């Protein structure tokens, strides 16, 4: 178990929080919370082994949020002195006073027990920021040179995103938490211009809440990229039609994100979130009755799973995180919630889904690690699922996607596609997209892989809110078999 960096702990965390919270109390705030954050970021990108981007960022600041006279107030600052913290608290109260005149809905928060002196650190081995930038650049350059040595590869892009997030939180109820988490996302993409068109093949290792040790996972994929790319270049286009699909976790995670993850955010379902990517077809009046998918479909929201990108000990409202059901045996049973939405809808407690992406932004309701659970007695390999298919496709890796403003009509593509005949993979095909409505698709789910096929995918950059914020989130799932799904040929569609 790693410990929080002494450098962060040496900051005047308690004096700043005490000054801010006391001043907010003195000004009549019903609730106040203080959050100090340091966020380090690293972005490396290489084209054909040459560095294009080598950027490191370091953000340090604090925020005070209050509820005063039934309205939110928020302000942020960077001067780490008690006087400055008290002044920011005063600004937050001033904002709340203005907002109370304009707002018709009173802000009230679901209750939460106090957690004094709580500490949480994510599970990782090597802090990526302890590794010299030059060494990491050298590793990515070596990967690129290795691939470029193969005549079937014309260009290589290699990149790494890494982040280290440290948060200190305190509120007027008595909660005090100190947390630290690390995440990385290495990617290598090989490209070919053979036959007069650009084709690419990318590594599948997903972003994860791990450290620099995770780069070894990507390196293990490099050897197979040239042959996979060459097969894709030579592959015929898919014939449009209706197919059974075996979908790999490396593709299905994104479909879960768009058609379930966003659709079960309660603020979105209630219409409080609409301007950024719309609302949701899944509304609270349908809890317990909406047949979201087939009976084998069980989906959870989880902010505790090891290595999850949305995993944390306590959210940005001081709520202890947990795992909770969203869909049980195919039926909608719950939503993701923060403290305000929980109180508004009569829930006793929040399920810990508040997050702010910087010390300068206010927490909003954000997505947990939303995951489709495997079948405990399901096939132990994806190949066993493929054996169940007479005429279909096996889809691997994510690519582009499109979904409507109610999270209902969608289309997804992928990295690579394999034709299945009589239970066997025959060859790659190209230009595949599958298309459905959310409920049609998930009700066509016929078989799930067992725990051995389960993989935690995800993304660093889920967007929401105005002004926009980004949040990291993971989605776990097993390999899965869907029956009779519409498939398009994207190249033909583009020409029509």
Secondary structure, DSSP 4 states (H G I P E B T S, - for coil): -----HHHHTS-HHHHHHHHHHHHHHTT-SEEEEEEEEEEEEEEEEETTEEEEEEEEEEEEEEEEEEETTEEEEEEE---SHHHHHHHHHHHHHHHHHHHHH-SSPP--------TTEEEE---SS-GGGS-HHHHHHHHHHHHHHHHTSTT--EEEEEEEEEEEEEEEEETTS-EEEEEEEEEEEEEEEEE-GGGS-EEEE--PPPBS--GGGHHHHHTTHHHHHHHHHHHHHPEEPPPEEEEEEE-HHHHHHHHIIIIITTTBHHHHHTSS-TTT---S--GGGTTT-B-S-TT--EEEES-STT-TT--SB-TTSPBP-EEEEEETTEE---B--HHHHHHTT-SS--S-EE-SSTTS--EE---EEEEPPPTTSBSSHHHHHTT-SEEEEEES---EEE-TTS-EEEE--SEEEEEETTEEEEEEESEEEEEEHHHHHHTEEEEB-GGG-EEEEEEEEEETTTTEEEEEEEEE--EEEEEEEEEEHHHHHH-
